[in-house]
């Protein structure tokens, strides 16, 4: 669980640094979105692991994990979810039009 969380934190820190230092453009957008996908997946998996550890009690509102579990689900639907990000990155890497 800690490994997953630290991976998400590292991807987030890299995303913040990239947004400060990189020039705007398709390559930067792709790099940022890759990191956003890594953060989202890391956070989702971290909370899933926490629920595994907590067992059924983790689903009670009093445990706070229930709320975290619910909240992190939103990252699946945030603009440019993983499938769209991988398509964009793939097209960019293949030298194809990214608007196609």
KOLGU-4560 file (N, C-alpha, C; in nm, 3 decimals, padded with zeros to 5 digits):
<recs>
<n_xx: 00.084 n_yy: -00.118 n_zz: 00.000 ca_xx: 00.000 ca_yy: 00.000 ca_zz: 00.000 c_xx: 00.089 c_yy: 00.125 c_zz: 00.000 mol: A seq: 1 type: UNK>
<n_xx: 00.191 n_yy: 00.124 n_zz: 00.081 ca_xx: 00.281 ca_yy: 00.240 ca_zz: 00.087 c_xx: 00.353 c_yy: 00.260 c_zz: -00.047 mol: A seq: 2 type: UNK>
<n_xx: 00.394 n_yy: 00.150 n_zz: -00.110 ca_xx: 00.459 ca_yy: 00.162 ca_zz: -00.241 c_xx: 00.368 c_yy: 00.227 c_zz: -00.343 mol: A seq: 3 type: UNK>
<n_xx: 00.242 n_yy: 00.187 n_zz: -00.344 ca_xx: 00.145 ca_yy: 00.245 ca_zz: -00.437 c_xx: 00.126 c_yy: 00.394 c_zz: -00.411 mol: A seq: 4 type: UNK>
<n_xx: 00.115 n_yy: 00.429 n_zz: -00.284 ca_xx: 00.096 ca_yy: 00.569 ca_zz: -00.248 c_xx: 00.217 c_yy: 00.653 c_zz: -00.285 mol: A seq: 5 type: UNK>
<n_xx: 00.336 n_yy: 00.604 n_zz: -00.255 ca_xx: 00.458 ca_yy: 00.679 ca_zz: -00.289 c_xx: 00.473 c_yy: 00.692 c_zz: -00.440 mol: A seq: 6 type: UNK>
<n_xx: 00.437 n_yy: 00.589 n_zz: -00.515 ca_xx: 00.442 ca_yy: 00.598 ca_zz: -00.662 c_xx: 00.349 c_yy: 00.709 c_zz: -00.712 mol: A seq: 7 type: UNK>
<n_xx: 00.229 n_yy: 00.716 n_zz: -00.655 ca_xx: 00.135 ca_yy: 00.821 ca_zz: -00.694 c_xx: 00.189 c_yy: 00.959 c_zz: -00.656 mol: A seq: 8 type: UNK>
<n_xx: 00.250 n_yy: 00.969 n_zz: -00.539 ca_xx: 00.306 ca_yy: 01.097 ca_zz: -00.495 c_xx: 00.421 c_yy: 01.141 c_zz: -00.585 mol: A seq: 9 type: UNK>
<n_xx: 00.505 n_yy: 01.047 n_zz: -00.625 ca_xx: 00.616 ca_yy: 01.080 ca_zz: -00.714 c_xx: 00.566 c_yy: 01.126 c_zz: -00.851 mol: A seq: 10 type: UNK>
<n_xx: 00.466 n_yy: 01.056 n_zz: -00.903 ca_xx: 00.408 ca_yy: 01.096 ca_zz: -01.031 c_xx: 00.346 c_yy: 01.235 c_zz: -01.020 mol: A seq: 11 type: UNK>
<n_xx: 00.280 n_yy: 01.263 n_zz: -00.908 ca_xx: 00.218 ca_yy: 01.394 ca_zz: -00.888 c_xx: 00.325 c_yy: 01.503 c_zz: -00.881 mol: A seq: 12 type: UNK>
<n_xx: 00.431 n_yy: 01.478 n_zz: -00.805 ca_xx: 00.540 ca_yy: 01.577 ca_zz: -00.794 c_xx: 00.602 c_yy: 01.603 c_zz: -00.931 mol: A seq: 13 type: UNK>
<n_xx: 00.619 n_yy: 01.497 n_zz: -01.010 ca_xx: 00.674 ca_yy: 01.512 ca_zz: -01.145 c_xx: 00.579 c_yy: 01.593 c_zz: -01.233 mol: A seq: 14 type: UNK>
<n_xx: 00.450 n_yy: 01.569 n_zz: -01.218 ca_xx: 00.350 ca_yy: 01.643 ca_zz: -01.295 c_xx: 00.354 c_yy: 01.791 c_zz: -01.261 mol: A seq: 15 type: UNK>
<n_xx: 00.364 n_yy: 01.823 n_zz: -01.134 ca_xx: 00.370 ca_yy: 01.963 ca_zz: -01.091 c_xx: 00.496 c_yy: 02.030 c_zz: -01.145 mol: A seq: 16 type: UNK>
<n_xx: 00.609 n_yy: 01.962 n_zz: -01.133 ca_xx: 00.734 ca_yy: 02.018 ca_zz: -01.182 c_xx: 00.730 c_yy: 02.038 c_zz: -01.334 mol: A seq: 17 type: UNK>
<n_xx: 00.676 n_yy: 01.941 n_zz: -01.405 ca_xx: 00.665 ca_yy: 01.952 ca_zz: -01.550 c_xx: 00.577 c_yy: 02.070 c_zz: -01.589 mol: A seq: 18 type: UNK>
<n_xx: 00.470 n_yy: 02.090 n_zz: -01.516 ca_xx: 00.381 ca_yy: 02.202 ca_zz: -01.549 c_xx: 00.447 c_yy: 02.337 c_zz: -01.524 mol: A seq: 19 type: UNK>
<n_xx: 00.544 n_yy: 02.340 n_zz: -01.435 ca_xx: 00.617 ca_yy: 02.464 ca_zz: -01.408 c_xx: 00.725 c_yy: 02.493 c_zz: -01.512 mol: A seq: 20 type: UNK>
<n_xx: 00.787 n_yy: 02.386 n_zz: -01.564 ca_xx: 00.908 ca_yy: 02.406 ca_zz: -01.642 c_xx: 00.893 c_yy: 02.380 c_zz: -01.793 mol: A seq: 21 type: UNK>
<n_xx: 00.796 n_yy: 02.303 n_zz: -01.834 ca_xx: 00.788 ca_yy: 02.264 ca_zz: -01.975 c_xx: 00.714 c_yy: 02.369 c_zz: -02.058 mol: A seq: 22 type: UNK>
<n_xx: 00.748 n_yy: 02.373 n_zz: -02.186 ca_xx: 00.680 ca_yy: 02.462 ca_zz: -02.280 c_xx: 00.549 c_yy: 02.396 c_zz: -02.321 mol: A seq: 23 type: UNK>
<n_xx: 00.441 n_yy: 02.474 n_zz: -02.333 ca_xx: 00.314 ca_yy: 02.418 ca_zz: -02.376 c_xx: 00.324 c_yy: 02.355 c_zz: -02.515 mol: A seq: 24 type: UNK>
<n_xx: 00.253 n_yy: 02.248 n_zz: -02.534 ca_xx: 00.250 ca_yy: 02.180 ca_zz: -02.663 c_xx: 00.201 c_yy: 02.039 c_zz: -02.647 mol: A seq: 25 type: UNK>
<n_xx: 00.182 n_yy: 01.970 n_zz: -02.758 ca_xx: 00.128 ca_yy: 01.833 ca_zz: -02.752 c_xx: 00.215 c_yy: 01.736 c_zz: -02.670 mol: A seq: 26 type: UNK>
<n_xx: 00.346 n_yy: 01.747 n_zz: -02.681 ca_xx: 00.433 ca_yy: 01.658 ca_zz: -02.607 c_xx: 00.420 c_yy: 01.679 c_zz: -02.457 mol: A seq: 27 type: UNK>
<n_xx: 00.413 n_yy: 01.805 n_zz: -02.416 ca_xx: 00.396 ca_yy: 01.837 ca_zz: -02.274 c_xx: 00.259 c_yy: 01.790 c_zz: -02.225 mol: A seq: 28 type: UNK>
<n_xx: 00.157 n_yy: 01.811 n_zz: -02.306 ca_xx: 00.023 ca_yy: 01.765 ca_zz: -02.267 c_xx: 00.022 c_yy: 01.614 c_zz: -02.248 mol: A seq: 29 type: UNK>
<n_xx: 00.084 n_yy: 01.543 n_zz: -02.339 ca_xx: 00.091 ca_yy: 01.397 ca_zz: -02.328 c_xx: 00.167 c_yy: 01.356 c_zz: -02.202 mol: A seq: 30 type: UNK>
<n_xx: 00.280 n_yy: 01.420 n_zz: -02.177 ca_xx: 00.360 ca_yy: 01.387 ca_zz: -02.058 c_xx: 00.282 c_yy: 01.414 c_zz: -01.929 mol: A seq: 31 type: UNK>
<n_xx: 00.209 n_yy: 01.525 n_zz: -01.925 ca_xx: 00.128 ca_yy: 01.556 ca_zz: -01.807 c_xx: 00.015 c_yy: 01.455 c_zz: -01.790 mol: A seq: 32 type: UNK>
<n_xx: -00.049 n_yy: 01.419 n_zz: -01.900 ca_xx: -00.160 ca_yy: 01.324 ca_zz: -01.892 c_xx: -00.113 c_yy: 01.184 c_zz: -01.854 mol: A seq: 33 type: UNK>
<n_xx: 00.006 n_yy: 01.146 n_zz: -01.896 ca_xx: 00.063 ca_yy: 01.017 ca_zz: -01.853 c_xx: 00.076 c_yy: 01.018 c_zz: -01.701 mol: A seq: 34 type: UNK>
<n_xx: 00.129 n_yy: 01.125 n_zz: -01.649 ca_xx: 00.146 ca_yy: 01.136 ca_zz: -01.503 c_xx: 00.011 c_yy: 01.140 c_zz: -01.431 mol: A seq: 35 type: UNK>
<n_xx: -00.087 n_yy: 01.205 n_zz: -01.490 ca_xx: -00.221 ca_yy: 01.208 ca_zz: -01.431 c_xx: -00.279 c_yy: 01.067 c_zz: -01.423 mol: A seq: 36 type: UNK>
<n_xx: -00.257 n_yy: 00.989 n_zz: -01.528 ca_xx: -00.302 ca_yy: 00.850 ca_zz: -01.528 c_xx: -00.230 c_yy: 00.770 c_zz: -01.419 mol: A seq: 37 type: UNK>
<n_xx: -00.100 n_yy: 00.790 n_zz: -01.405 ca_xx: -00.024 ca_yy: 00.720 ca_zz: -01.301 c_xx: -00.073 c_yy: 00.756 c_zz: -01.161 mol: A seq: 38 type: UNK>
<n_xx: -00.100 n_yy: 00.885 n_zz: -01.140 ca_xx: -00.152 ca_yy: 00.930 ca_zz: -01.011 c_xx: -00.288 c_yy: 00.865 c_zz: -00.984 mol: A seq: 39 type: UNK>
<n_xx: -00.377 n_yy: 00.871 n_zz: -01.081 ca_xx: -00.510 ca_yy: 00.814 ca_zz: -01.064 c_xx: -00.504 c_yy: 00.665 c_zz: -01.033 mol: A seq: 40 type: UNK>
<n_xx: -00.427 n_yy: 00.592 n_zz: -01.110 ca_xx: -00.417 ca_yy: 00.448 ca_zz: -01.087 c_xx: -00.354 c_yy: 00.417 c_zz: -00.952 mol: A seq: 41 type: UNK>
<n_xx: -00.254 n_yy: 00.493 n_zz: -00.914 ca_xx: -00.189 ca_yy: 00.472 ca_zz: -00.784 c_xx: -00.282 c_yy: 00.498 c_zz: -00.668 mol: A seq: 42 type: UNK>
<n_xx: -00.360 n_yy: 00.604 n_zz: -00.678 ca_xx: -00.454 ca_yy: 00.639 ca_zz: -00.571 c_xx: -00.565 c_yy: 00.535 c_zz: -00.563 mol: A seq: 43 type: UNK>
<n_xx: -00.618 n_yy: 00.494 n_zz: -00.678 ca_xx: -00.722 ca_yy: 00.391 ca_zz: -00.679 c_xx: -00.673 c_yy: 00.262 c_zz: -00.615 mol: A seq: 44 type: UNK>
<n_xx: -00.556 n_yy: 00.219 n_zz: -00.654 ca_xx: -00.502 ca_yy: 00.093 ca_zz: -00.600 c_xx: -00.467 c_yy: 00.105 c_zz: -00.452 mol: A seq: 45 type: UNK>
<n_xx: -00.420 n_yy: 00.222 n_zz: -00.409 ca_xx: -00.389 ca_yy: 00.243 ca_zz: -00.268 c_xx: -00.514 c_yy: 00.226 c_zz: -00.182 mol: A seq: 46 type: UNK>
<n_xx: -00.623 n_yy: 00.290 n_zz: -00.223 ca_xx: -00.747 ca_yy: 00.281 ca_zz: -00.146 c_xx: -00.803 c_yy: 00.140 c_zz: -00.152 mol: A seq: 47 type: UNK>
<n_xx: -00.792 n_yy: 00.073 n_zz: -00.266 ca_xx: -00.836 ca_yy: -00.066 ca_zz: -00.274 c_xx: -00.760 c_yy: -00.154 c_zz: -00.175 mol: A seq: 48 type: UNK>
<n_xx: -00.629 n_yy: -00.134 n_zz: -00.167 ca_xx: -00.547 ca_yy: -00.210 ca_zz: -00.071 c_xx: -00.587 c_yy: -00.180 c_zz: 00.072 mol: A seq: 49 type: UNK>
<n_xx: -00.614 n_yy: -00.053 n_zz: 00.101 ca_xx: -00.656 ca_yy: -00.014 ca_zz: 00.235 c_xx: -00.787 c_yy: -00.084 c_zz: 00.273 mol: A seq: 50 type: UNK>
<n_xx: -00.877 n_yy: -00.095 n_zz: 00.176 ca_xx: -01.003 ca_yy: -00.165 ca_zz: 00.203 c_xx: -00.981 c_yy: -00.314 c_zz: 00.222 mol: A seq: 51 type: UNK>
<n_xx: -00.887 n_yy: -00.372 n_zz: 00.149 ca_xx: -00.854 ca_yy: -00.513 ca_zz: 00.170 c_xx: -00.805 c_yy: -00.535 c_zz: 00.313 mol: A seq: 52 type: UNK>
<n_xx: -00.721 n_yy: -00.446 n_zz: 00.361 ca_xx: -00.667 ca_yy: -00.457 ca_zz: 00.497 c_xx: -00.777 c_yy: -00.439 c_zz: 00.601 mol: A seq: 53 type: UNK>
<n_xx: -00.865 n_yy: -00.342 n_zz: 00.578 ca_xx: -00.971 ca_yy: -00.310 ca_zz: 00.674 c_xx: -01.082 c_yy: -00.414 c_zz: 00.672 mol: A seq: 54 type: UNK>
<n_xx: -01.099 n_yy: -00.481 n_zz: 00.561 ca_xx: -01.209 ca_yy: -00.576 ca_zz: 00.549 c_xx: -01.343 c_yy: -00.505 c_zz: 00.539 mol: A seq: 55 type: UNK>
<n_xx: -01.449 n_yy: -00.575 n_zz: 00.572 ca_xx: -01.584 ca_yy: -00.522 ca_zz: 00.560 c_xx: -01.607 c_yy: -00.395 c_zz: 00.640 mol: A seq: 56 type: UNK>
<n_xx: -01.534 n_yy: -00.379 n_zz: 00.749 ca_xx: -01.551 ca_yy: -00.259 ca_zz: 00.833 c_xx: -01.516 c_yy: -00.132 c_zz: 00.756 mol: A seq: 57 type: UNK>
<n_xx: -01.434 n_yy: -00.144 n_zz: 00.655 ca_xx: -01.394 ca_yy: -00.028 ca_zz: 00.576 c_xx: -01.507 c_yy: 00.034 c_zz: 00.497 mol: A seq: 58 type: UNK>
<n_xx: -01.616 n_yy: -00.039 n_zz: 00.480 ca_xx: -01.729 ca_yy: 00.013 ca_zz: 00.404 c_xx: -01.827 c_yy: 00.093 c_zz: 00.489 mol: A seq: 59 type: UNK>
<n_xx: -01.807 n_yy: 00.095 n_zz: 00.620 ca_xx: -01.893 ca_yy: 00.176 ca_zz: 00.706 c_xx: -01.846 c_yy: 00.322 c_zz: 00.700 mol: A seq: 60 type: UNK>
<n_xx: -01.941 n_yy: 00.414 n_zz: 00.699 ca_xx: -01.906 ca_yy: 00.556 ca_zz: 00.691 c_xx: -01.818 c_yy: 00.600 c_zz: 00.807 mol: A seq: 61 type: UNK>
<n_xx: -01.835 n_yy: 00.543 n_zz: 00.922 ca_xx: -01.756 ca_yy: 00.583 ca_zz: 01.039 c_xx: -01.607 c_yy: 00.551 c_zz: 01.021 mol: A seq: 62 type: UNK>
<n_xx: -01.573 n_yy: 00.464 n_zz: 00.928 ca_xx: -01.432 ca_yy: 00.426 ca_zz: 00.908 c_xx: -01.356 c_yy: 00.523 c_zz: 00.820 mol: A seq: 63 type: UNK>
<n_xx: -01.422 n_yy: 00.617 n_zz: 00.757 ca_xx: -01.364 ca_yy: 00.716 ca_zz: 00.665 c_xx: -01.311 c_yy: 00.655 c_zz: 00.535 mol: A seq: 64 type: UNK>
<n_xx: -01.279 n_yy: 00.527 n_zz: 00.533 ca_xx: -01.233 ca_yy: 00.465 ca_zz: 00.409 c_xx: -01.344 c_yy: 00.461 c_zz: 00.304 mol: A seq: 65 type: UNK>
<n_xx: -01.467 n_yy: 00.446 n_zz: 00.350 ca_xx: -01.580 ca_yy: 00.444 ca_zz: 00.259 c_xx: -01.584 c_yy: 00.573 c_zz: 00.178 mol: A seq: 66 type: UNK>
<n_xx: -01.565 n_yy: 00.685 n_zz: 00.245 ca_xx: -01.566 ca_yy: 00.816 ca_zz: 00.178 c_xx: -01.447 c_yy: 00.829 c_zz: 00.082 mol: A seq: 67 type: UNK>
<n_xx: -01.329 n_yy: 00.787 n_zz: 00.127 ca_xx: -01.211 ca_yy: 00.792 ca_zz: 00.040 c_xx: -01.231 c_yy: 00.706 c_zz: -00.084 mol: A seq: 68 type: UNK>
<n_xx: -01.286 n_yy: 00.586 n_zz: -00.062 ca_xx: -01.312 ca_yy: 00.497 ca_zz: -00.175 c_xx: -01.405 c_yy: 00.564 c_zz: -00.275 mol: A seq: 69 type: UNK>
<n_xx: -01.512 n_yy: 00.623 n_zz: -00.226 ca_xx: -01.609 ca_yy: 00.691 ca_zz: -00.312 c_xx: -01.544 c_yy: 00.809 c_zz: -00.385 mol: A seq: 70 type: UNK>
<n_xx: -01.467 n_yy: 00.889 n_zz: -00.311 ca_xx: -01.406 ca_yy: 01.008 ca_zz: -00.370 c_xx: -01.306 c_yy: 00.976 c_zz: -00.479 mol: A seq: 71 type: UNK>
<n_xx: -01.223 n_yy: 00.875 n_zz: -00.458 ca_xx: -01.120 ca_yy: 00.846 ca_zz: -00.558 c_xx: -01.178 c_yy: 00.788 c_zz: -00.686 mol: A seq: 72 type: UNK>
<n_xx: -01.300 n_yy: 00.739 n_zz: -00.683 ca_xx: -01.361 ca_yy: 00.686 ca_zz: -00.806 c_xx: -01.375 c_yy: 00.795 c_zz: -00.912 mol: A seq: 73 type: UNK>
<n_xx: -01.383 n_yy: 00.920 n_zz: -00.867 ca_xx: -01.400 ca_yy: 01.031 ca_zz: -00.962 c_xx: -01.282 c_yy: 01.042 c_zz: -01.059 mol: A seq: 74 type: UNK>
<n_xx: -01.164 n_yy: 00.996 n_zz: -01.019 ca_xx: -01.049 ca_yy: 01.008 ca_zz: -01.109 c_xx: -01.065 c_yy: 00.922 c_zz: -01.233 mol: A seq: 75 type: UNK>
<n_xx: -01.155 n_yy: 00.824 n_zz: -01.229 ca_xx: -01.183 ca_yy: 00.743 ca_zz: -01.348 c_xx: -01.253 c_yy: 00.825 c_zz: -01.457 mol: A seq: 76 type: UNK>
<n_xx: -01.322 n_yy: 00.931 n_zz: -01.417 ca_xx: -01.406 ca_yy: 01.006 ca_zz: -01.509 c_xx: -01.358 c_yy: 01.149 c_zz: -01.531 mol: A seq: 77 type: UNK>
<n_xx: -01.251 n_yy: 01.187 n_zz: -01.465 ca_xx: -01.194 ca_yy: 01.320 ca_zz: -01.481 c_xx: -01.159 c_yy: 01.339 c_zz: -01.629 mol: A seq: 78 type: UNK>
<n_xx: -01.164 n_yy: 01.461 n_zz: -01.676 ca_xx: -01.130 ca_yy: 01.481 ca_zz: -01.818 c_xx: -01.002 c_yy: 01.409 c_zz: -01.859 mol: A seq: 79 type: UNK>
<n_xx: -01.009 n_yy: 01.349 n_zz: -01.973 ca_xx: -00.904 ca_yy: 01.268 ca_zz: -02.035 c_xx: -00.872 c_yy: 01.147 c_zz: -01.946 mol: A seq: 80 type: UNK>
<n_xx: -00.967 n_yy: 01.053 n_zz: -01.938 ca_xx: -00.940 ca_yy: 00.929 ca_zz: -01.865 c_xx: -00.834 c_yy: 00.845 c_zz: -01.936 mol: A seq: 81 type: UNK>
<n_xx: -00.792 n_yy: 00.738 n_zz: -01.872 ca_xx: -00.677 ca_yy: 00.659 ca_zz: -01.917 c_xx: -00.686 c_yy: 00.615 c_zz: -02.064 mol: A seq: 82 type: UNK>
<n_xx: -00.797 n_yy: 00.564 n_zz: -02.108 ca_xx: -00.806 ca_yy: 00.517 ca_zz: -02.248 c_xx: -00.784 c_yy: 00.631 c_zz: -02.347 mol: A seq: 83 type: UNK>
<n_xx: -00.838 n_yy: 00.747 n_zz: -02.319 ca_xx: -00.816 ca_yy: 00.862 ca_zz: -02.407 c_xx: -00.671 c_yy: 00.906 c_zz: -02.400 mol: A seq: 84 type: UNK>
<n_xx: -00.613 n_yy: 00.903 n_zz: -02.281 ca_xx: -00.472 ca_yy: 00.943 ca_zz: -02.265 c_xx: -00.381 c_yy: 00.850 c_zz: -02.343 mol: A seq: 85 type: UNK>
<n_xx: -00.402 n_yy: 00.718 n_zz: -02.332 ca_xx: -00.313 ca_yy: 00.625 ca_zz: -02.402 c_xx: -00.330 c_yy: 00.638 c_zz: -02.554 mol: A seq: 86 type: UNK>
<n_xx: -00.451 n_yy: 00.666 n_zz: -02.599 ca_xx: -00.473 ca_yy: 00.688 ca_zz: -02.742 c_xx: -00.398 c_yy: 00.813 c_zz: -02.790 mol: A seq: 87 type: UNK>
<n_xx: -00.411 n_yy: 00.921 n_zz: -02.714 ca_xx: -00.342 ca_yy: 01.046 ca_zz: -02.748 c_xx: -00.191 c_yy: 01.025 c_zz: -02.750 mol: A seq: 88 type: UNK>
<n_xx: -00.138 n_yy: 00.963 n_zz: -02.646 ca_xx: 00.006 ca_yy: 00.941 ca_zz: -02.638 c_xx: 00.054 c_yy: 00.850 c_zz: -02.750 mol: A seq: 89 type: UNK>
<n_xx: -00.022 n_yy: 00.745 n_zz: -02.779 ca_xx: 00.015 ca_yy: 00.654 ca_zz: -02.888 c_xx: 00.019 c_yy: 00.725 c_zz: -03.022 mol: A seq: 90 type: UNK>
<n_xx: -00.083 n_yy: 00.805 n_zz: -03.049 ca_xx: -00.087 ca_yy: 00.879 ca_zz: -03.176 c_xx: 00.032 c_yy: 00.976 c_zz: -03.186 mol: A seq: 91 type: UNK>
<n_xx: 00.062 n_yy: 01.041 n_zz: -03.076 ca_xx: 00.174 ca_yy: 01.135 ca_zz: -03.074 c_xx: 00.305 c_yy: 01.061 c_zz: -03.099 mol: A seq: 92 type: UNK>
<n_xx: 00.324 n_yy: 00.949 n_zz: -03.033 ca_xx: 00.448 ca_yy: 00.871 ca_zz: -03.051 c_xx: 00.463 c_yy: 00.814 c_zz: -03.192 mol: A seq: 93 type: UNK>
<n_xx: 00.349 n_yy: 00.785 n_zz: -03.255 ca_xx: 00.351 ca_yy: 00.731 ca_zz: -03.392 c_xx: 00.359 c_yy: 00.841 c_zz: -03.499 mol: A seq: 94 type: UNK>
<n_xx: 00.356 n_yy: 00.966 n_zz: -03.454 ca_xx: 00.363 ca_yy: 01.078 ca_zz: -03.548 c_xx: 00.232 c_yy: 01.101 c_zz: -03.622 mol: A seq: 95 type: UNK>
<n_xx: 00.121 n_yy: 01.054 n_zz: -03.566 ca_xx: -00.009 ca_yy: 01.074 ca_zz: -03.628 c_xx: -00.074 c_yy: 01.201 c_zz: -03.577 mol: A seq: 96 type: UNK>
<n_xx: -00.175 n_yy: 01.247 n_zz: -03.650 ca_xx: -00.250 ca_yy: 01.363 ca_zz: -03.604 c_xx: -00.317 c_yy: 01.328 c_zz: -03.472 mol: A seq: 97 type: UNK>
<n_xx: -00.309 n_yy: 01.417 n_zz: -03.374 ca_xx: -00.368 ca_yy: 01.387 ca_zz: -03.245 c_xx: -00.516 c_yy: 01.424 c_zz: -03.239 mol: A seq: 98 type: UNK>
<n_xx: -00.564 n_yy: 01.496 n_zz: -03.337 ca_xx: -00.705 ca_yy: 01.534 ca_zz: -03.339 c_xx: -00.789 c_yy: 01.432 c_zz: -03.414 mol: A seq: 99 type: UNK>
<n_xx: -00.726 n_yy: 01.328 n_zz: -03.467 ca_xx: -00.797 ca_yy: 01.232 ca_zz: -03.552 c_xx: -00.863 c_yy: 01.119 c_zz: -03.480 mol: A seq: 100 type: UNK>
</recs>
